């Protein structure tokens, strides 16, 4: 791929992920790069819609455009889901970006076993800034040290935030995103899945792999 990337579209499942990315992406992307985030609905709706979206992109997408797919594995086998989605990308005629194999293409696929809530466990300081200092050391609690290994992180976070007034009746994901995301330190998040998204996006928008400096 040659030329500078000027525009990136993000296709995601869920409104809370849309709001999260719209908040955090200005910290990841260059100021002069335009991006849009599109919520395709639930996961089942996402999986139904994204092949048609990619086919549409393939018919008109200029060289300076890129697309990022962001989806949660949930209970699906991550490898099988990735294989299925990669097959659809290839069917569309678009090329795949892979940070691991240093392949630069038009589409970046991001799949995580546990996603948004795990990313907040990866930055306890952001939760503390939003809801009080007692949450600053959340990562030191038993079972919270490895964000992506927390089973059902949404339920775990719900139990932790039960005394926060707006979350007493259950975790409100959109409120969590609006309250905590602005405080996130994107360079020091301990969630591996968040880092893969961050570093993958950075790799995607570089015009040559020599210009890419991966984070530690």
Secondary structure as GFF3:
##gff-version 3
##sequence-region A 1 216
A	DSSP	beta_strand	7	12	.	.	.	ID=ss1
A	DSSP	alpha_helix	15	28	.	.	.	ID=ss2
A	DSSP	beta_strand	34	39	.	.	.	ID=ss3
A	DSSP	alpha_helix	43	60	.	.	.	ID=ss4
A	DSSP	beta_strand	65	72	.	.	.	ID=ss5
A	DSSP	alpha_helix	78	92	.	.	.	ID=ss6
A	DSSP	beta_strand	96	97	.	.	.	ID=ss7
A	DSSP	beta_strand	107	112	.	.	.	ID=ss8
A	DSSP	alpha_helix	116	121	.	.	.	ID=ss9
A	DSSP	alpha_helix	124	131	.	.	.	ID=ss10
A	DSSP	three_ten_helix	133	135	.	.	.	ID=ss11
A	DSSP	three_ten_helix	138	140	.	.	.	ID=ss12
A	DSSP	three_ten_helix	147	149	.	.	.	ID=ss13
A	DSSP	alpha_helix	153	160	.	.	.	ID=ss14
A	DSSP	three_ten_helix	165	167	.	.	.	ID=ss15
A	DSSP	alpha_helix	173	180	.	.	.	ID=ss16
A	DSSP	three_ten_helix	181	183	.	.	.	ID=ss17
A	DSSP	alpha_helix	192	205	.	.	.	ID=ss18
A	DSSP	three_ten_helix	209	211	.	.	.	ID=ss19
###
